[in-house]
Amino acid sequence: MREPSLLPVFGKLGVKAPVAVLPVPVRPAGLAARLRQALASHGATALQLSVVVWTVAILGAAFLFARG
């Protein structure tokens, strides 16, 4: 009995036909995807801003507890 060849089955002798790929800009669908894209482009600034916001929030809470 003859064994099958080890070549890929797609195309003639393993050579695939060229596929035309057109670059299409992908639009993010939901809020999470848009947020991920914004963080990818402005990640360092977002990190610095979040640290400042957390610091102000903690200091504000400490001030309110100290006065109360």
LOZA-505853 format. One line per field, with one value per atom (N, C-alpha, C): atom name; chain; residue number from 1; x, y, z. Coordinates in pm, 1 decimal, padded with zeros to 6 digits, m for minus. Last residue first. Layout:
BEGIN
atome: [CA, ...]
chaine: [A, ...]
num: [NUM, ...]
east: [X, ...]
north: [Y, ...]
up: [Z, ...]
***
This chain:
BEGIN
atome: [N, CA, C, N, CA, C, N, CA, C, N, CA, C, N, CA, C, N, CA, C, N, CA, C, N, CA, C, N, CA, C, N, CA, C, N, CA, C, N, CA, C, N, CA, C, N, CA, C, N, CA, C, N, CA, C, N, CA, C, N, CA, C, N, CA, C, N, CA, C, N, CA, C, N, CA, C, N, CA, C, N, CA, C, N, CA, C, N, CA, C, N, CA, C, N, CA, C, N, CA, C, N, CA, C, N, CA, C, N, CA, C, N, CA, C, N, CA, C, N, CA, C, N, CA, C, N, CA, C, N, CA, C, N, CA, C, N, CA, C, N, CA, C, N, CA, C, N, CA, C, N, CA, C, N, CA, C, N, CA, C, N, CA, C, N, CA, C, N, CA, C, N, CA, C, N, CA, C, N, CA, C, N, CA, C, N, CA, C, N, CA, C, N, CA, C, N, CA, C, N, CA, C, N, CA, C, N, CA, C, N, CA, C, N, CA, C, N, CA, C, N, CA, C, N, CA, C, N, CA, C, N, CA, C, N, CA, C]
chaine: [A, A, A, A, A, A, A, A, A, A, A, A, A, A, A, A, A, A, A, A, A, A, A, A, A, A, A, A, A, A, A, A, A, A, A, A, A, A, A, A, A, A, A, A, A, A, A, A, A, A, A, A, A, A, A, A, A, A, A, A, A, A, A, A, A, A, A, A, A, A, A, A, A, A, A, A, A, A, A, A, A, A, A, A, A, A, A, A, A, A, A, A, A, A, A, A, A, A, A, A, A, A, A, A, A, A, A, A, A, A, A, A, A, A, A, A, A, A, A, A, A, A, A, A, A, A, A, A, A, A, A, A, A, A, A, A, A, A, A, A, A, A, A, A, A, A, A, A, A, A, A, A, A, A, A, A, A, A, A, A, A, A, A, A, A, A, A, A, A, A, A, A, A, A, A, A, A, A, A, A, A, A, A, A, A, A, A, A, A, A, A, A, A, A, A, A, A, A, A, A, A, A, A, A]
num: [68, 68, 68, 67, 67, 67, 66, 66, 66, 65, 65, 65, 64, 64, 64, 63, 63, 63, 62, 62, 62, 61, 61, 61, 60, 60, 60, 59, 59, 59, 58, 58, 58, 57, 57, 57, 56, 56, 56, 55, 55, 55, 54, 54, 54, 53, 53, 53, 52, 52, 52, 51, 51, 51, 50, 50, 50, 49, 49, 49, 48, 48, 48, 47, 47, 47, 46, 46, 46, 45, 45, 45, 44, 44, 44, 43, 43, 43, 42, 42, 42, 41, 41, 41, 40, 40, 40, 39, 39, 39, 38, 38, 38, 37, 37, 37, 36, 36, 36, 35, 35, 35, 34, 34, 34, 33, 33, 33, 32, 32, 32, 31, 31, 31, 30, 30, 30, 29, 29, 29, 28, 28, 28, 27, 27, 27, 26, 26, 26, 25, 25, 25, 24, 24, 24, 23, 23, 23, 22, 22, 22, 21, 21, 21, 20, 20, 20, 19, 19, 19, 18, 18, 18, 17, 17, 17, 16, 16, 16, 15, 15, 15, 14, 14, 14, 13, 13, 13, 12, 12, 12, 11, 11, 11, 10, 10, 10, 9, 9, 9, 8, 8, 8, 7, 7, 7, 6, 6, 6, 5, 5, 5, 4, 4, 4, 3, 3, 3, 2, 2, 2, 1, 1, 1]
east: [m01330.4, m01454.2, m01428.2, m01075.9, m01163.4, m01286.5, m00979.4, m00910.1, m00998.5, m01145.5, m01148.3, m01083.0, m01073.0, m01210.5, m01220.8, m00803.5, m00838.6, m00978.2, m00831.3, m00760.0, m00793.3, m00961.9, m01030.1, m00962.9, m00758.8, m00888.6, m00964.4, m00559.6, m00534.7, m00664.7, m00695.9, m00653.7, m00626.6, m00734.5, m00848.6, m00812.2, m00473.0, m00564.7, m00683.3, m00384.3, m00318.6, m00409.6, m00552.9, m00556.7, m00493.5, m00468.8, m00608.2, m00619.9, m00199.5, m00233.4, m00375.5, m00232.6, m00158.9, m00191.6, m00367.2, m00436.2, m00365.5, m00168.1, m00292.1, m00366.0, 00021.3, 00055.8, m00069.6, m00130.8, m00078.1, m00044.5, m00179.4, m00292.2, m00245.9, 00081.5, 00007.0, m00110.6, 00138.8, 00219.8, 00146.7, m00061.6, m00049.7, 00024.9, m00180.0, m00149.0, m00128.9, m00219.1, m00152.8, m00111.7, m00337.3, m00220.4, m00146.3, m00554.0, m00445.4, m00319.7, m00707.8, m00660.7, m00545.3, m00758.6, m00684.5, m00629.6, m00907.6, m00782.8, m00696.4, m01129.6, m01045.0, m00909.5, m01234.8, m01187.8, m01096.4, m01299.4, m01202.2, m01147.6, m01490.1, m01367.0, m01259.4, m01695.1, m01624.4, m01491.9, m01672.5, m01732.8, m01645.7, m01527.7, m01672.6, m01729.2, m01284.1, m01322.9, m01474.5, m01224.2, m01284.7, m01322.2, m00940.9, m01041.5, m01093.1, m00861.2, m00857.7, m00973.3, m00729.8, m00852.7, m00844.7, m00516.7, m00522.7, m00647.4, m00585.2, m00595.7, m00602.8, m00421.9, m00469.4, m00468.6, m00442.4, m00436.1, m00498.4, m00245.6, m00373.6, m00355.9, m00099.7, m00090.7, m00229.4, m00142.9, m00167.1, m00156.9, 00119.1, m00013.0, m00023.3, 00270.0, 00279.0, 00138.7, 00256.2, 00275.0, 00286.7, 00199.9, 00329.8, 00359.5, m00054.6, 00022.8, 00162.6, m00267.0, m00194.6, m00116.6, m00243.5, m00296.8, m00209.3, m00122.1, m00225.8, m00280.3, 00234.0, 00103.0, 00002.0, 00399.2, 00380.8, 00245.3, 00430.7, 00437.8, 00422.7, 00204.2, 00322.7, 00317.2, 00081.5, 00061.3, 00189.7, 00202.0, 00181.1, 00161.8, 00052.2, 00132.3, 00100.0, 00084.9, 00000.0, 00089.6]
north: [06559.2, 06505.7, 06446.4, 06624.4, 06733.0, 06681.7, 06374.6, 06449.9, 06563.5, 06300.2, 06222.7, 06299.0, 06493.6, 06491.1, 06409.2, 06423.7, 06557.1, 06558.1, 06168.6, 06186.0, 06321.2, 06233.3, 06151.0, 06164.7, 06384.5, 06445.2, 06365.6, 06190.0, 06307.5, 06378.0, 06019.5, 05971.1, 06088.0, 06189.4, 06126.3, 06079.0, 06255.4, 06361.5, 06301.6, 05997.2, 06071.4, 06181.4, 05935.6, 05854.0, 05927.2, 06136.6, 06131.9, 06050.5, 06066.2, 06197.3, 06196.4, 05814.8, 05827.3, 05959.8, 05884.2, 05801.8, 05807.0, 06031.5, 06097.7, 06016.1, 05830.2, 05946.2, 06016.2, 05663.5, 05613.3, 05728.3, 05830.8, 05779.9, 05727.9, 05865.6, 05981.2, 05936.7, 05604.7, 05668.2, 05787.2, 05553.1, 05473.6, 05542.0, 05635.5, 05733.9, 05665.6, 05413.1, 05529.4, 05631.5, 05228.8, 05188.2, 05308.2, 05367.7, 05336.5, 05293.8, 05373.0, 05498.9, 05474.2, 05099.7, 05171.2, 05303.1, 05050.5, 04978.6, 05050.0, 05212.9, 05242.7, 05175.0, 05078.9, 05217.5, 05257.2, 04835.6, 04837.9, 04978.4, 04918.4, 04854.6, 04857.5, 05012.8, 05105.1, 05045.8, 04845.8, 04885.7, 04980.8, 04838.9, 04823.7, 04882.0, 05021.7, 04950.9, 04951.0, 04964.1, 05054.1, 04975.0, 04916.0, 04849.5, 04949.3, 04988.1, 05032.1, 04970.9, 04743.3, 04815.1, 04859.5, 04651.8, 04700.8, 04786.0, 04366.1, 04510.9, 04558.4, 04108.6, 04156.5, 04308.0, 03847.8, 03993.5, 04036.4, 03565.7, 03621.9, 03771.5, 03334.9, 03458.6, 03514.9, 02984.4, 03100.7, 03227.1, 02779.8, 02840.5, 02959.8, 02481.3, 02623.7, 02681.1, 02205.9, 02286.9, 02435.6, 02104.4, 02077.0, 02172.0, 02325.5, 02226.2, 02216.9, 02363.3, 02408.1, 02295.1, 02187.6, 02307.8, 02348.0, 01978.9, 01946.1, 02068.1, 01956.0, 02011.6, 01987.3, 01633.9, 01772.3, 01824.6, 01371.2, 01459.4, 01606.1, 01143.5, 01228.3, 01320.0, 00828.6, 00963.6, 01046.2, 00506.8, 00606.0, 00743.6, 00223.7, 00345.1, 00444.7, m00117.6, 00000.0, 00124.1]
up: [06082.5, 06139.8, 06270.3, 06000.1, 06042.2, 06115.1, 05929.2, 06033.3, 06085.4, 05721.4, 05844.2, 05958.3, 05531.9, 05581.4, 05711.0, 05490.0, 05541.1, 05599.2, 05382.6, 05510.3, 05572.4, 05143.3, 05243.2, 05378.9, 05020.8, 05050.5, 05155.0, 04990.5, 05075.5, 05111.6, 04814.8, 04946.7, 05041.5, 04592.5, 04659.2, 04799.2, 04521.5, 04564.4, 04638.7, 04448.5, 04556.2, 04609.9, 04232.6, 04354.0, 04471.5, 04051.6, 04098.5, 04226.3, 04011.4, 04067.9, 04124.1, 03894.1, 04020.3, 04088.3, 03659.1, 03758.5, 03894.1, 03527.1, 03567.1, 03672.4, 03480.6, 03563.9, 03614.2, 03309.8, 03436.6, 03531.5, 03093.7, 03170.8, 03306.4, 02999.8, 03049.6, 03135.0, 02918.5, 03023.2, 03083.3, 02714.8, 02837.3, 02949.2, 02473.4, 02577.7, 02712.5, 02310.8, 02252.7, 02358.2, 02478.4, 02401.5, 02346.3, 02574.5, 02667.0, 02592.9, 02341.5, 02400.0, 02496.2, 02309.1, 02205.9, 02260.0, 02541.1, 02519.3, 02415.5, 02487.9, 02602.7, 02589.4, 02266.2, 02251.3, 02365.6, 02387.3, 02278.0, 02256.1, 02572.9, 02619.3, 02511.6, 02407.9, 02495.6, 02542.1, 02085.6, 02211.7, 02291.0, 01836.4, 01843.3, 01972.4, 01656.0, 01778.4, 01794.5, 01318.6, 01416.2, 01540.1, 01130.5, 01212.7, 01315.4, 00798.7, 00938.4, 01016.1, 00596.5, 00627.5, 00772.9, 00345.4, 00482.9, 00503.2, 00160.9, 00162.6, 00306.4, 00015.4, 00144.4, 00140.1, m00206.9, m00196.8, m00064.9, m00198.7, m00156.6, m00142.9, m00424.5, m00347.2, m00318.8, m00368.3, m00453.2, m00368.7, m00240.2, m00227.9, m00321.7, m00297.5, m00328.1, m00324.6, m00267.2, m00148.6, m00173.8, m00518.5, m00456.1, m00340.7, m00551.9, m00626.1, m00566.9, m00259.5, m00377.0, m00441.1, 00035.2, m00026.2, m00144.6, 00161.0, 00064.7, m00007.3, 00197.7, 00234.2, 00123.4, 00173.6, 00129.8, 00176.7, 00223.5, 00338.7, 00300.9, 00056.7, 00061.1, 00183.1, 00185.3, 00131.5, 00144.8, 00079.5, 00184.5, 00121.4, m00076.4, m00091.5, 00019.5, 00000.0, 00000.0, 00000.0]
***
